[in-house]
Amino acid sequence: MYRINENYLNLQGSYLFSTIGRKVSAFQTANPDVPVIRLGIGDVTQPLPPSVITALHKAVDEMASAETFRGYAPDLGYEFLRSAIADNDYKARGCDISADEIFVSDGAKCDSGNIQEIFSDDCRIAVCDPVYPVYVDSNVMAGRTGLFDPAAGNYSRVIYLPCTADNDFVAELPSEVPDIIYLCFPNNPTGAAITRERLQTWVDYANKNGSLIIYDAAYEAYIADETLPHSIYECDGAETCAIELRSFSKNAGFTGLRLGFTVVPKALTCGDVSLNSLWARRHGTKYNGAPYIVQRAGEACYSEAGKAEIRELVGYYMENARLIREGLTAMGYTAYGGVNAPYIWLKTPDDMKSWDFFDYLLEKAHVVGTPGSGFGAHGEGYFRLTAFGTHENTRAALDRIRTL
Ligand SMILES: *Cc1c(COP(=O)(O)O)cnc(C)c1O
């Protein structure tokens, strides 16, 4: 008789956003005439940049004639896209990353979930707390986390790195040495950014202790402070200890189009095994590439016009971030983030529990956010609002919160 992968039974509850969805639809059913404003899920609302649309149309037309039709893409992605990435995202920032160290994919969520496959089952992982849930859950599925302890709200074999107001929501080096460390900056959910100096201490730590860093830079386009690193490869020695994940979702609005990439430097080896070769093998075996038309759309993001349009798009959301952060602060709330990231991490008033504040905001202001506790034990007492709404909805949400 077949058996299931019992690690799945070790996953906790339903996915955070399904619980939110259920609560919101229950509220809507009970109050059909009340318009709800959603500043919860991290999905974008603005259309794709014009350069991307033009590139998509052109690529679709190419698929219509035998001379220009494309079938399977090369395993790592098309050279035109990988070169544009290497030149613009890395060489232009002084990082020595070449096209053959870049693996094009259909997004950073899949990559962050899949990358753990090339590591041993007994590796100990470390995650920030609060954390993007995919890093933990994908390791639960692989059986790497140990059992869940409901009292502590933690998995027994995971090393949690508390991110609190006291450390500016940037994790401190752990006392127990992890094998694999997940870092995400600018951070989802806290909106915190990391300085080059602090990131360098993580790189030095990883190199010294033989740990690997998985660096999720999905929000690098939101960095406003010019002194902050956009890539972990801006730190010395990162090419021997770090894999970087990137996405076209939050900068260029590809959440529905799907495109991302993973950087695995050739210098990254475990003993004498190249991680670049392992990931190439995994990619070639289990994945057949992002669509040609989408890779052309990705290339268009690196044209001069595309870059300007993306700056404008990011600017649109960052104006919301500013409105939310300044609006809430003026109302007497304590709000973090929202300067180098599209997330505002709000301290709930009067030490309200995160889910209580969620219910309160939904029922009294008809505004949906995300309870901080859904991202980890140290998220309790916090609440995430996103800047991905429209200006109109963002202003309206703030007006409603002001009347509470
Ligand atoms: C949105 C997001 C991603 C990007 O996911 P895609 O699959 O590329 O859409 C990656 N990491 C974090 C932390 C995110 O919030």
Ligand as a Chemical Component Dictionary entry (heavy atoms), coordinates in Angstrom:
data_LIG
# 
_chem_comp.id                   LIG 
_chem_comp.type                 NON-POLYMER 
_chem_comp.pdbx_formal_charge   0 
_chem_comp.three_letter_code    LIG 
# 
loop_
_chem_comp_atom.comp_id 
_chem_comp_atom.atom_id 
_chem_comp_atom.alt_atom_id 
_chem_comp_atom.type_symbol 
_chem_comp_atom.charge 
_chem_comp_atom.model_Cartn_x 
_chem_comp_atom.model_Cartn_y 
_chem_comp_atom.model_Cartn_z 
_chem_comp_atom.pdbx_ordinal 
LIG C1 C1 C 0 6.689  38.172 -3.084 1  
LIG C2 C2 C 0 7.906  37.503 -2.550 2  
LIG C3 C3 C 0 8.719  36.736 -3.373 3  
LIG C4 C4 C 0 8.457  36.672 -4.843 4  
LIG O1 O1 O 0 7.736  35.590 -5.204 5  
LIG P1 P1 P 0 7.464  35.287 -6.738 6  
LIG O2 O2 O 0 7.256  33.815 -6.730 7  
LIG O3 O3 O 0 8.666  35.667 -7.527 8  
LIG O4 O4 O 0 6.235  36.044 -7.137 9  
LIG C5 C5 C 0 9.846  36.147 -2.835 10 
LIG N1 N1 N 0 10.169 36.290 -1.549 11 
LIG C6 C6 C 0 9.421  37.046 -0.729 12 
LIG C7 C7 C 0 9.852  37.222 0.672  13 
LIG C8 C8 C 0 8.261  37.657 -1.200 14 
LIG O5 O5 O 0 7.519  38.390 -0.371 15 
# 
loop_
_chem_comp_bond.comp_id 
_chem_comp_bond.atom_id_1 
_chem_comp_bond.atom_id_2 
_chem_comp_bond.value_order 
_chem_comp_bond.pdbx_ordinal 
LIG C1 C2 SING 1  
LIG C2 C3 SING 2  
LIG C2 C8 DOUB 3  
LIG C3 C4 SING 4  
LIG C3 C5 DOUB 5  
LIG C4 O1 SING 6  
LIG O1 P1 SING 7  
LIG P1 O2 DOUB 8  
LIG P1 O3 SING 9  
LIG P1 O4 SING 10 
LIG C5 N1 SING 11 
LIG N1 C6 DOUB 12 
LIG C6 C7 SING 13 
LIG C6 C8 SING 14 
LIG C8 O5 SING 15 
# 
